[in-house]
Amino acid sequence: MRVSLRFIVVPALALAVVLSGPWSVRADVPAGFQDTLFVSGVAEPSALAFAPDGRLFVLEKGNGRVRVV
């Protein structure tokens, strides 16, 4: 089974965004990885979902908005 690199890198970047917020505990980045801010200005993200075309939908808890990244 062949897996596109996009399906590995994009979720890893999204996780980095969620972990970079002030609401979480920071962890050391494993060797060979880079901690990069992917998107800013997201207020209290509570859920993430990927569309087949690669877009990332982020649900904001406080105001109920869905951000498309």
Secondary structure as UniProt FT lines:
FT   HELIX           6..19
FT   TURN            22..23
FT   TURN            31..32
FT   STRAND          45..50
FT   TURN            52..53
FT   STRAND          56..60
FT   TURN            61..63
FT   STRAND          66..68
//
